[in-house]
């Protein structure tokens, strides 16, 4: 979970726990010196910050990248235990695992909501499946110590590419989802 999401959740909890300034309850309405207009402006700015941060991190498959980094840190040990092992195998294994992980989480959430775990393949969230796999491919190259990047310059290009691709995926999302009728 991203820091942005964690802070949003913490703020939701704060909102539930804090009585309204006007004494009627129902949540925090801002400091008493803030007029309703100022409160709305502060809320709008907060939403703009949240939207900006979410657009940057939306397509980072954090679960897959986190597991990849942890496994990559064991590459030296794996090399000593398995002759012929190459750290590139880790990168490609997680490239293949990422869509499976997405489907597993998706099915789990559907089941938790009382739905059939997986709908028919034509109803799968294909855009999201594609986007998280592409995002892993570029973010996996932006991770220090990955087997494909061997210089600081190439690492910087990979990091820039990861941010660029994440931005493109965010921009493409409304076009793709609109074309499929969502």
N, C-alpha and C positions, 0 to 999 in steps of 0.2 A: 504494500500500500504506500502511496506517495505521501510525502510530508503535507502536501496540499490537502489531500483527502483526510489525513489524520486531523489536521487543524479544523477542517470543516466539521468533522464529527465531534470534536471537542467543543466547537462553538454551538453546535446543536444541543449538546448536553448542557452547556452554560445557559443557553436560552431557556431550556426547560426548567432549570433550577432557580433562575433569578426572577423575582417578582417584578412586574412592570412598575415603572416610576410613578404612574398615576394611581397605583394602589389597587387597581382592578384585577391584577394577576394576568396571566397569559403570556408572560415572557418579558424580556428586557426590551425597553423602548429607547434606550440611549440615555446619556446623562441628562439630568433635569435642565441644564442650561441650553440644551440643543432644541431648537424649534423643530416641528415636524418636517419642515422643508429641508433643514440641515440633516436630520436623521435619514431622510430619503436619499439625499446626496451621498452621505457616508455609505449607506447600504448599496447604492449603485456603484460607487467606487470599489467597494469590497467585492461585489459581483464581477466587476471588470478585471480585478486582480485574479480572482478565482478562475475566470474564463481564460485569461492569458496563460496562467500556469497550467491549467488543464489541457489547453491546446498543445503546450510544449511536451507534456509528459503522457498524453493520452495513449499514444502508440508505442510506449516502451513496455514490452512484455516483461514486467519486473520479476515475475515468478520464474520465467525461463532464464532471464539474464542472471538472476541471483544464483540459481542452481548451476548455470554455466560457469560463473566466476568461482564458485566453491569447488566444482569439479576440476576446473582449470588449475586451481592451486594445488591439486593432487597429481597433476600431470607428471611431475618428476618421479613421484613414487610409482605411478602406473608404468612409466617407462622402465623402471628397475624391476618391476614384477612381471611384465609382459614383454618379451622380446618382439620387436617389430611394431610396438605401440608408437603412434604418432599423435601429438596433441591436436592435429587437424581433425582427428577422429572425433574428438570431443565437440569441436565446433559443428561438424556435420551431424553428429548424433543429436545435438540440441536443435539443429535446424529441422530435423525430422520429428523430434519430440514436441516442439512448440505447438504445432497444430493439434496434436493429440492431447496435449495439456489443456489447450483452449477448449476442445470438445469435452474433455472430462469435467472441467469447471462448469461449462455451460450445462451439461447434462445434470450435474449435481445441483445447480441452482434451480433448474426446471423441476427436478424431483422434489426439492425442498418446498417448492411452491405448489406441489400436488399435481404437476403435469407429467406426462410421459417423458422420461429422461431425454430421449432424442426424437425429434420429429422425423418425418420422411426427409431424405437427403435434399430434395428440391426446396425444402423449407429451412435448411440450415442457414446460419448467418455467414454466408460465403465471403462477403466483403470483410467482415471482422476477422475471419479465419485467415484470409489472404494477407490482410494488413498486419496482423500480429506476427505472421511468419516473415514477411519482408522486413518489418521493424526489428525482429530478432537478428536477421541476417546482417543488417547494418550496425545495430548496437553491439552485436557480438564482436565486430571488428573494431569498435571504439573502445573496447575494454583493454586496459593495459595488460600486456603479457599474452595476448592472443597469438596464435601460431602464424598468422599471416602478416602481421605488422611488425617490422623489424627496425624502424627508424622513427625518430621523433616527428619528422616531417610527414611521413605516411600516417602516423598516429593522429596528428593534427587534422589531416585531410579526412581520415575515417571519422573522427569526432564531429567535424563540421558536416560531413555527409550524413551522419546519423541524425543530427538536428534538422538538416535540410529535408531528409526523407520523412521524418516525423511531421514536419510542417506540411509537406506535400500530401501526406496521407490525411492529415486533418482537413486540408483544403479540398481534397478529392471526395471526402466522405459525403457531404451533402449532394454532390453531383451523382455519385454512385447510388446512394440511398433513394434519391428522388427518381432515378431511372428505374429502380425496381419497385417503385410505388410506396415507399415508406415516408 
